Amino acid sequence: MVQQRNVKPSIFERHMQTGIQVLLVTLIIWAGSELVKLGQQSVVLEERLTIQDLMLQEMRQELKSRGDTYYRTVDSRRELDNIEGRINNLNSRVSALESLR
């Protein structure tokens, strides 16, 4: 028959175990609080990104509406050249008619 002995840990071992347990609980609490902080920061960043996305969409809409409202320089120059050409054409026709008189 195997005889069992009651082995009691020494006071030092019990204090060491208690210290390790306290240290582990402290580390778990610290890690949990850090995770909560990271979660809060990610929510704040996500909200900022959402706001910036909305601002970008508004700016794109504004640019698009301005593009519909205002002439681009190239377009206005082309139309002005077209008008000047028609005026020159009319001036030459008037000159030709006046010379016939």
C-alpha positions as CSV (number, residue, x, y, z in Angstrom):
1,M,0.0,0.0,0.0
2,V,1.1,3.5,-0.9
3,Q,1.2,5.8,2.0
4,Q,0.2,9.4,1.4
5,R,1.9,12.1,3.2
6,N,0.3,15.5,3.9
7,V,2.9,17.9,2.6
8,K,2.2,21.4,3.6
9,P,3.8,24.2,1.6
10,S,6.1,26.4,3.6
11,I,5.0,29.9,4.5
12,F,7.5,31.3,1.9
13,E,5.9,29.2,-0.8
14,R,2.4,30.3,0.2
15,H,3.4,33.9,0.1
16,M,5.2,33.4,-3.2
17,Q,2.0,31.8,-4.7
18,T,-0.1,34.7,-3.3
19,G,2.3,37.2,-4.8
20,I,2.2,35.5,-8.2
21,Q,-1.6,35.3,-8.1
22,V,-1.8,39.0,-7.3
23,L,0.7,39.9,-10.0
24,L,-1.3,37.8,-12.6
25,V,-4.6,39.4,-11.5
26,T,-3.0,42.9,-11.7
27,L,-1.7,42.1,-15.2
28,I,-5.1,40.8,-16.4
29,I,-6.8,44.0,-15.1
30,W,-4.2,46.2,-16.7
31,A,-4.5,44.3,-20.1
32,G,-8.3,44.6,-19.8
33,S,-8.2,48.4,-19.2
34,E,-5.7,48.8,-22.1
35,L,-8.1,46.9,-24.4
36,V,-11.0,49.2,-23.3
37,K,-8.8,52.3,-24.0
38,L,-7.9,50.9,-27.5
39,G,-11.5,50.2,-28.2
40,Q,-12.5,53.7,-27.3
41,Q,-9.7,55.2,-29.4
42,S,-10.7,53.1,-32.4
43,V,-14.3,54.3,-32.0
44,V,-13.1,57.9,-32.0
45,L,-10.9,57.3,-35.0
46,E,-13.8,55.6,-36.8
47,E,-16.0,58.6,-36.1
48,R,-13.4,61.0,-37.4
49,L,-13.0,59.0,-40.6
50,T,-16.7,59.0,-41.1
51,I,-16.8,62.7,-40.7
52,Q,-13.9,63.2,-43.1
53,D,-15.6,60.9,-45.6
54,L,-18.8,63.0,-45.4
55,M,-16.7,66.2,-45.8
56,L,-15.0,64.7,-48.9
57,Q,-18.3,63.8,-50.4
58,E,-19.6,67.3,-49.8
59,M,-16.5,68.8,-51.4
60,R,-16.8,66.6,-54.4
61,Q,-20.5,67.6,-54.8
62,E,-19.4,71.3,-54.5
63,L,-16.7,70.9,-57.1
64,K,-19.1,69.2,-59.4
65,S,-21.7,71.9,-59.0
66,R,-19.0,74.6,-59.6
67,G,-18.0,72.7,-62.7
68,D,-21.6,72.9,-63.9
69,T,-21.9,76.6,-62.9
70,Y,-18.5,78.1,-64.0
71,Y,-16.7,77.9,-67.3
72,R,-13.3,76.4,-67.4
73,T,-10.7,78.7,-68.9
74,V,-10.2,76.4,-71.9
75,D,-14.0,76.3,-72.6
76,S,-14.4,80.1,-72.3
77,R,-11.4,80.7,-74.5
78,R,-12.7,78.4,-77.2
79,E,-16.2,80.0,-77.1
80,L,-14.6,83.5,-77.1
81,D,-12.5,82.6,-80.2
82,N,-15.6,81.3,-81.9
83,I,-17.5,84.6,-81.2
84,E,-14.5,86.7,-82.4
85,G,-14.4,84.6,-85.6
86,R,-18.1,85.2,-86.2
87,I,-17.6,89.0,-85.6
88,N,-14.7,89.1,-88.0
89,N,-16.7,87.2,-90.6
90,L,-19.6,89.7,-90.2
91,N,-17.2,92.7,-90.4
92,S,-15.8,91.4,-93.6
93,R,-19.3,90.9,-95.0
94,V,-20.3,94.4,-94.0
95,S,-17.1,95.8,-95.6
96,A,-17.8,93.9,-98.8
97,L,-21.3,95.3,-98.9
98,E,-20.1,98.8,-98.2
99,S,-17.6,98.6,-101.0
100,L,-20.4,97.6,-103.5
101,R,-22.2,100.9,-102.9
